[in-house]
Amino acid sequence: MPVTETLHLPYGPHPSQFGELSLPDHDPRGVVVVVHGGFWRQRYGLELGRPLAADLVAAGFAAWTIEYRRVGGDGGWPATFEDVAAAFDLLAGPVQDATGGRLDLDRVVAVGHSAGGHLSVWSASRPGLPTGAPGANPAVLLRGVVSQAGVLDLVDAVDLSSGAVVEFLGGTPTEHPDRYEIASPVARVPIGVPVICVHGTADVNVPIRQSERFVAATGDELVTLPGADHFAVIDPAAEGWRACRAAVERLLA
């Protein structure tokens, strides 16, 4: 089932404020928001998500692959959160309009890798954010999330990747406890929708304990990939990605 078209749609004036909508050649089975990882840093971009989007479209889904401001490119707290929220909410306006109303916005899930897993689960938690917080009052509600080796406990993750979390939030949990309370998915429990965590046991970039801690707090499902590294979940030819796509299928069944 080929990709019939890919639309580039901005949600702001910054070069990183856009998404790519890829559509199958029939009415989509649902919408999957693809959120790339890279520890929220500028050198990693949307191109990481394109192969996954193509595979999802081949399976009959619409794929909305989003870019956002990252650390080193005007991102961080709160810009990255504002961008991701705006990109998700664009589905209810210009993205839907561009498809002629073909998207079923009651059937939207997110798939996010690493830092994108963090942003995806955080996005699902937006209905519970306090008034005035970045991302509060979402226009689009998610049906579920597939977290691919996601960074889901930011306090536990402060030492990962040479302090990426501290760079991202502009300080430590002691310096900015309010930011960590808003930003860390495990602190936003209950999320309100199912989260399926897919994580390799040999992941040295984001240890599997990140997913283990989250599911221990939520009761959600952890799909363990024996011997898999951090990138198996974004390789379309690997069993890790097939497990992620199967999780999408279950959330949208």
C-alpha positions as CSV (number, residue, x, y, z in Angstrom):
1,M,0.0,0.0,0.0
2,P,2.0,3.0,-1.2
3,V,2.3,6.5,0.2
4,T,0.2,8.5,-2.1
5,E,1.3,11.9,-0.8
6,T,3.3,13.7,1.9
7,L,2.3,17.1,3.0
8,H,4.6,19.6,4.7
9,L,2.6,21.7,7.2
10,P,4.0,24.4,9.5
11,Y,2.6,25.2,12.9
12,G,4.8,28.3,13.5
13,P,7.5,30.5,11.9
14,H,10.6,28.7,13.2
15,P,12.3,26.3,10.8
16,S,11.7,23.5,13.2
17,Q,8.0,24.1,13.7
18,F,6.5,21.8,11.1
19,G,5.2,18.3,10.5
20,E,5.0,15.9,7.6
21,L,1.7,14.1,6.9
22,S,1.9,10.9,4.9
23,L,-1.3,9.3,3.7
24,P,-2.3,5.9,2.3
25,D,-4.3,5.6,-0.9
26,H,-7.6,5.0,1.0
27,D,-9.3,6.4,4.1
28,P,-6.8,5.8,7.0
29,R,-7.4,3.2,9.6
30,G,-6.2,5.7,12.2
31,V,-3.6,8.4,12.8
32,V,-0.2,7.8,14.2
33,V,1.9,10.7,15.4
34,V,5.6,9.8,15.0
35,V,7.9,11.7,17.4
36,H,11.6,11.3,16.9
37,G,14.2,11.0,19.6
38,G,17.8,12.2,20.1
39,F,17.9,13.4,23.7
40,W,16.0,16.6,22.7
41,R,19.2,17.9,20.9
42,Q,19.3,19.8,17.7
43,R,21.6,17.4,15.8
44,Y,18.9,14.8,15.7
45,G,15.8,15.5,13.5
46,L,12.6,14.3,11.9
47,E,14.5,12.2,9.3
48,L,14.7,9.5,12.0
49,G,11.0,9.1,11.9
50,R,10.4,9.0,8.2
51,P,11.1,5.2,7.7
52,L,8.7,4.4,10.4
53,A,6.1,6.7,8.9
54,A,6.4,5.0,5.6
55,D,5.9,1.6,7.2
56,L,2.9,2.8,9.1
57,V,1.3,4.2,5.9
58,A,2.0,0.8,4.1
59,A,-0.1,-0.7,6.9
60,G,-2.9,1.7,6.2
61,F,-2.4,4.4,8.8
62,A,-2.0,8.1,8.3
63,A,1.4,9.2,9.8
64,W,1.9,12.7,11.2
65,T,5.7,13.0,11.7
66,I,6.5,16.1,13.8
67,E,9.6,18.3,14.2
68,Y,10.1,20.6,17.1
69,R,12.6,23.0,18.5
70,R,15.5,21.2,20.3
71,V,18.3,22.1,22.7
72,G,20.8,24.0,20.7
73,G,18.2,25.2,18.3
74,D,16.0,27.5,20.4
75,G,14.4,24.5,22.2
76,G,14.3,23.3,25.8
77,W,12.0,24.4,28.6
78,P,9.3,25.5,27.8
79,A,9.7,25.8,24.0
80,T,9.9,22.1,23.1
81,F,6.8,21.4,25.1
82,E,4.9,24.2,23.5
83,D,6.0,23.0,20.0
84,V,5.0,19.4,20.6
85,A,1.6,20.4,21.9
86,A,1.0,22.7,19.0
87,A,2.1,20.0,16.5
88,F,-0.4,17.5,18.0
89,D,-3.2,20.1,18.1
90,L,-2.6,21.0,14.4
91,L,-4.3,17.7,13.6
92,A,-7.7,19.3,14.6
93,G,-7.2,22.2,12.2
94,P,-4.9,22.6,9.2
95,V,-3.9,18.9,9.0
96,Q,-7.5,17.7,9.0
97,D,-8.4,20.4,6.5
98,A,-5.6,19.4,4.2
99,T,-7.1,15.9,4.0
100,G,-10.6,17.0,3.3
101,G,-11.7,15.6,6.7
102,R,-10.5,12.1,6.1
103,L,-8.8,11.7,9.5
104,D,-10.6,10.0,12.4
105,L,-9.4,12.1,15.3
106,D,-11.0,9.7,17.8
107,R,-8.4,7.2,16.6
108,V,-5.0,8.9,17.2
109,V,-2.0,7.3,18.9
110,A,1.6,8.4,19.3
111,V,4.8,6.5,18.7
112,G,7.9,8.0,20.1
113,H,11.5,6.9,20.4
114,S,13.8,7.8,23.4
115,A,13.2,11.5,24.0
116,G,10.3,11.2,21.6
117,G,8.9,8.5,23.9
118,H,9.1,11.0,26.7
119,L,7.3,13.7,24.6
120,S,4.6,11.2,23.4
121,V,3.7,10.0,26.8
122,W,3.8,13.6,28.2
123,S,1.4,14.6,25.3
124,A,-1.0,11.9,26.4
125,S,-0.9,13.4,29.9
126,R,-1.9,16.9,28.8
127,P,-5.5,16.7,29.9
128,G,-4.3,16.5,33.5
129,L,-1.8,19.4,33.3
130,P,-2.6,22.5,35.5
131,T,-4.0,25.6,33.9
132,G,-1.2,27.7,32.5
133,A,1.3,24.9,32.1
134,P,2.9,24.4,28.7
135,G,0.6,22.1,26.7
136,A,-2.5,22.4,28.9
137,N,-6.0,22.2,27.4
138,P,-5.2,19.9,24.4
139,A,-7.3,20.1,21.2
140,V,-6.6,16.4,20.4
141,L,-6.9,13.5,22.8
142,L,-4.8,10.4,22.3
143,R,-6.1,6.9,22.4
144,G,-2.8,5.5,23.6
145,V,1.0,5.7,23.2
146,V,3.8,3.3,22.1
147,S,6.9,4.3,24.0
148,Q,10.0,3.0,22.2
149,A,12.8,3.0,24.8
150,G,11.3,6.2,26.2
151,V,12.8,8.4,28.8
152,L,9.9,8.3,31.2
153,D,11.4,9.2,34.6
154,L,13.3,12.4,34.2
155,V,14.6,12.5,37.8
156,D,16.1,9.1,37.4
157,A,17.5,10.0,34.0
158,V,19.5,13.1,35.0
159,D,22.8,11.4,34.4
160,L,22.0,9.9,31.0
161,S,23.8,11.2,27.9
162,S,26.1,13.7,29.6
163,G,23.3,15.5,31.4
164,A,20.8,15.8,28.6
165,V,17.8,16.1,30.9
166,V,19.5,19.0,32.8
167,E,20.2,20.7,29.6
168,F,16.7,20.2,28.4
169,L,14.9,21.5,31.5
170,G,17.5,24.2,32.4
171,G,18.6,22.7,35.7
172,T,18.4,19.9,38.1
173,P,15.4,18.5,40.0
174,T,16.5,20.4,43.1
175,E,16.8,23.7,41.1
176,H,13.5,23.3,39.2
177,P,11.2,20.8,40.9
178,D,8.2,22.4,39.3
179,R,9.5,21.8,35.8
180,Y,10.2,18.1,36.6
181,E,6.7,17.7,38.0
182,I,5.2,19.0,34.8
183,A,7.6,17.4,32.4
184,S,8.3,13.9,33.7
185,P,5.7,11.3,32.6
186,V,6.0,9.2,35.8
187,A,5.1,12.3,37.7
188,R,1.9,12.8,35.6
189,V,0.4,9.4,36.5
190,P,-2.3,8.5,36.0
191,I,-1.8,9.3,32.3
192,G,-5.4,8.4,31.4
193,V,-4.8,6.2,28.4
194,P,-2.8,3.0,27.8
195,V,0.9,3.2,27.3
196,I,2.7,0.2,25.8
197,C,6.5,0.4,26.5
198,V,8.8,-1.5,24.1
199,H,12.4,-1.7,25.3
200,G,15.5,-3.7,24.6
201,T,17.3,-5.4,27.4
202,A,20.7,-4.4,25.9
203,D,19.9,-0.7,25.7
204,V,22.8,1.2,27.1
205,N,21.5,4.7,25.9
206,V,18.3,4.5,27.9
207,P,18.4,1.6,30.3
208,I,15.3,-0.6,30.5
209,R,14.8,0.5,34.1
210,Q,13.2,3.7,32.7
211,S,10.3,1.6,31.3
212,E,10.3,-0.7,34.3
213,R,9.9,2.2,36.7
214,F,7.0,3.7,34.6
215,V,5.0,0.5,34.3
216,A,5.5,-0.2,38.0
217,A,3.8,3.1,38.7
218,T,1.1,2.8,36.1
219,G,0.3,-0.9,35.6
220,D,0.9,-0.5,31.9
221,E,2.4,-3.1,29.6
222,L,6.2,-3.6,29.0
223,V,7.2,-5.5,25.9
224,T,10.8,-6.7,26.5
225,L,13.1,-7.3,23.6
226,P,15.8,-9.7,24.7
227,G,19.3,-8.6,23.5
228,A,18.0,-5.6,21.6
229,D,19.8,-2.2,21.7
230,H,18.4,1.3,21.7
231,F,17.9,1.5,17.9
232,A,16.3,-1.8,17.2
233,V,12.9,-0.2,17.8
234,I,13.4,2.3,14.9
235,D,14.8,-0.2,12.4
236,P,11.9,-1.1,10.0
237,A,13.6,-4.4,9.3
238,A,14.0,-5.4,12.9
239,E,11.8,-7.4,15.2
240,G,11.9,-4.4,17.6
241,W,10.0,-2.2,15.2
242,R,7.6,-5.0,14.3
243,A,6.7,-5.2,18.0
244,C,6.1,-1.4,18.1
245,R,3.8,-1.6,15.0
246,A,1.9,-4.5,16.6
247,A,1.4,-2.4,19.6
248,V,-0.1,0.4,17.4
249,E,-2.4,-2.2,15.9
250,R,-3.6,-3.2,19.3
251,L,-4.2,0.3,20.5
252,L,-6.3,1.1,17.4
253,A,-8.1,-2.3,17.3
